[in-house]
Amino acid sequence: MSTDLVGGRHDTAASIQSEYVFDIPNSEHGAARRRDLVKALGEHALRGALKDGVLVQMWRGVVVDGKRVLDPVTRASAALLVAGTDAVLSRNTAAFLHGCTVAASLDVHVTVPYSSWVRSSVGLVVHHDRFDEEDVVQRAGLPMFSLDAVVAELLCSEVRWKALACLDQALAGLSGRDASAFTNAVDLHLMRRDDRRGLRNAESLLALGAPGAESPQESRLRLLLVDAGFPNPVTQHPILTLSGDLLYRLDLAWPELRIGVEYDGYEAHEGRDEYDAERDRRLAGRSWSIIRARKEDLADPARVLAEIRRAFSDRRYPISA
C-alpha cells in the first residue's frame, strides 16, 4: 500500500481508518468506487478492511466507510456512484437532505434518464424519468432535485400525511409572500408532470399546506380532521391578553368557534399534566373548548373526533359523522 495516500500508516486492514476514504481520489462523503480503492490500497488490504467491517460494500462496485454506513449523505453519495453521472437524488432522499426530516428513509432514491441501464436493488430505488437541468441543485456537493420539484413528486406518490408533513416542513419559516411563491412553484411542477396519476390528491394536499405546523404529527392530525369533514383549522393560533401580549399558542384552532386542538407529543408534554390542565381551565374561562389528542389517537381517532364533533355541535355547527 502506498504510504503517501494514507499518511504513512502500516499496510494492515486494522489500520485503514475512515479518513483514508476521504484521501482517495474520486471519493465523496465516505463513499468510493471499489476500483479506486484497489488502486489506492491494494486488493489484499481492501479485502481485509471489508472482512473486518472497516469498509463496507454498499452496492456492487461501491464501498463506504464502515462508521458511516447509515449516514444519509454517505448513502446518497454511494448511490450516485452506482447510478452514474446522469443520476440525480430524488423523492424521499432529496427531501430529507433539503431538511424535511419526515421523509427519512434508509432507501436511497435516485432518478435517471430513460436511456439509463441502472435498475433498483436492495436499498437503492431507481426512478426513470425525464427532467430539466434547471430543476437540479447542489447540496453538500451532491446533485438533487430542487425542494419544490421534490415536494411536487411526493404529493403525488407518498403516503398522504407524510406528503403533507413534508410540504409543511418545506413551508416552515417562510413569510406569507415566500410561502405563496413556493406553493406556486410546486403547483407549476404539478401542471408540467407527464404522469397524471395522483394529481388530484396532490392539488388537494397543496391547498392544505401550512407554514405554522410545528411537527409532522401535527400535520398528520390536521389531515385527519379535514378528512373527517372538519374545516381546515388554523395552525399555531395565538391567544392574547387584553393588552395584546401573547398568552398561549394553540396547535390547531377554529378561532371563530373558539375550539382548539392540542397535540400532546410525549417529549413536549412529559410531566406537564398539571400545567396543561390549568391552561385548559384558563382557556375555558375565555370560552374556549380545548380537545387534547395524543399519539395513540392518530392510529385510532374515534375518541378525539367524537369530542371535537361535540364541541362543534355545542357551537351550533354540527359535523356529520
C-alpha positions, 0 to 999 in steps of 0.5 A, spaced: 500 500 500 502 506 498 504 510 504 503 517 501 495 516 500 494 514 507 499 518 511 504 513 512 500 508 516 502 500 516 499 496 510 494 492 515 486 492 514 486 494 522 489 500 520 485 503 514 481 508 518 475 512 515 479 518 513 483 514 508 476 514 504 476 521 504 484 521 501 482 517 495 481 520 489 474 520 486 471 519 493 465 523 496 462 523 503 465 516 505 463 513 499 468 510 493 468 506 487 471 499 489 476 500 483 479 506 486 480 503 492 484 497 489 488 502 486 489 506 492 490 500 497 491 494 494 486 488 493 489 484 499 488 490 504 481 492 501 479 485 502 481 485 509 478 492 511 471 489 508 472 482 512 473 486 518 467 491 517 472 497 516 469 498 509 463 496 507 460 494 500 454 498 499 452 496 492 456 492 487 462 496 485 461 501 491 464 501 498 463 506 504 466 507 510 464 502 515 462 508 521 458 511 516 454 506 513 447 509 515 449 516 514 444 519 509 449 523 505 454 517 505 448 513 502 446 518 497 453 519 495 454 511 494 448 511 490 450 516 485 456 512 484 452 506 482 447 510 478 452 514 474 453 521 472 446 522 469 443 520 476 440 525 480 437 524 488 430 524 488 423 523 492 424 521 499 432 522 499 432 529 496 427 531 501 430 529 507 437 532 505 433 539 503 431 538 511 424 535 511 426 530 516 419 526 515 421 523 509 427 519 512 428 513 509 434 508 509 432 507 501 436 511 497 432 514 491 435 516 485 432 518 478 435 517 471 434 518 464 430 513 460 436 511 456 439 509 463 441 501 464 441 502 472 435 498 475 433 498 483 436 493 488 436 492 495 436 499 498 437 503 492 430 505 488 431 507 481 426 512 478 426 513 470 424 519 468 425 525 464 427 532 467 430 539 466 437 541 468 434 547 471 430 543 476 437 540 479 441 543 485 447 542 489 447 540 496 453 538 500 456 537 493 451 532 491 446 533 485 438 533 487 432 535 485 430 542 487 425 542 494 419 544 490 420 539 484 421 534 490 415 536 494 411 536 487 413 528 486 411 526 493 404 529 493 403 525 488 406 518 490 407 518 498 403 516 503 398 522 504 400 525 511 407 524 510 406 528 503 403 533 507 408 533 513 413 534 508 410 540 504 409 543 511 416 542 513 418 545 506 413 551 508 416 552 515 419 559 516 417 562 510 413 569 510 406 569 507 409 572 500 415 566 500 410 561 502 405 563 496 411 563 491 413 556 493 406 553 493 406 556 486 412 553 484 410 546 486 403 547 483 407 549 476 411 542 477 404 539 478 401 542 471 408 540 467 408 532 470 407 527 464 404 522 469 397 524 471 396 519 476 395 522 483 394 529 481 388 530 484 390 528 491 396 532 490 392 539 488 388 537 494 394 536 499 397 543 496 391 547 498 392 544 505 399 546 506 401 550 512 407 554 514 405 554 522 405 546 523 410 545 528 411 537 527 409 532 522 404 529 527 401 535 527 400 535 520 398 528 520 392 530 525 390 536 521 389 531 515 385 527 519 380 532 521 379 535 514 378 528 512 373 527 517 369 533 514 372 538 519 374 545 516 381 546 515 383 549 522 388 554 523 395 552 525 399 555 531 393 560 533 395 565 538 391 567 544 392 574 547 391 578 553 387 584 553 393 588 552 395 584 546 401 580 549 401 573 547 398 568 552 398 561 549 399 558 542 394 553 540 396 547 535 390 547 531 384 552 532 377 554 529 378 561 532 371 563 530 368 557 534 373 558 539 375 550 539 382 548 539 386 542 538 392 540 542 397 535 540 400 532 546 407 529 543 410 525 549 417 529 549 413 536 549 408 534 554 412 529 559 410 531 566 406 537 564 399 534 566 398 539 571 400 545 567 396 543 561 390 542 565 390 549 568 391 552 561 385 548 559 381 551 565 384 558 563 382 557 556 375 555 558 374 561 562 375 565 555 370 560 552 374 556 549 373 548 548 380 545 548 380 537 545 387 534 547 389 528 542 395 524 543 399 519 539 395 513 540 389 517 537 392 518 530 392 510 529 385 510 532 381 517 532 374 515 534 375 518 541 378 525 539 373 526 533 367 524 537 369 530 542 371 535 537 364 533 533 361 535 540 364 541 541 362 543 534 355 541 535 355 545 542 357 551 537 351 550 533 355 547 527 354 540 527 359 535 523 356 529 520 359 523 522 
